[in-house]
Amino acid sequence: MNLEKILAISGKPGLYILKVQTRSGFVAESLADGKKITVNLKSNVSLLSEISIYTYEGEKPLSEIMQTIADKENKGDALSHKAENAKLMEYFKVILPNYDEDRVYPSDIKKILNWYGILQSKGLLNDDAPATAEEPSAPAVEEVNEEATEKPAKKAKAKKE
């Protein structure tokens, strides 16, 4: 499951796809309605690929948890994030039996299930799914190929005598 370009932006509902990096921030596209927004560097932004959940043994990446939910539900709908806290915690205990109940709150579980629902509805839960619904975007920072930037040697002109 590829969550590398999927973003959660504090203060904004839903999830976004990183499109282009700019000097003052970046442009992201909403998964909900496809609208593009500019986000400055001062905003609190989280890449889903960098999020982990506390367990008693350490931390478990969100991508593995999403994959576990997808496998359990056969890539279908999971429990609604609007369910009661007791049901949410019981469901999450099935998904991740050793999660740290003291540090993982019902609000965290709601967020994870909400994000799962968004990704599932957009078909982004496949192992080979691109980071965007249409086509993968160019990397934010392009690498420069040294061979392509070398200037060709000038041809020596033959002297006429």
Secondary structure, DSSP 8 states (H G I E B T S, - for coil): ---TTEEEETTS-S-EEEEEE-SSEEEEEETTT--EEEEETTS-EEEGGG-EEEBSSSEEEHHHHHHHHHHHTTTS----TTS-HHHHHHHHHHHSTTB-TTTS-HHHHHHHHHHHHHHHHTT--STT--SSSS-----SS----HHHHS-----------
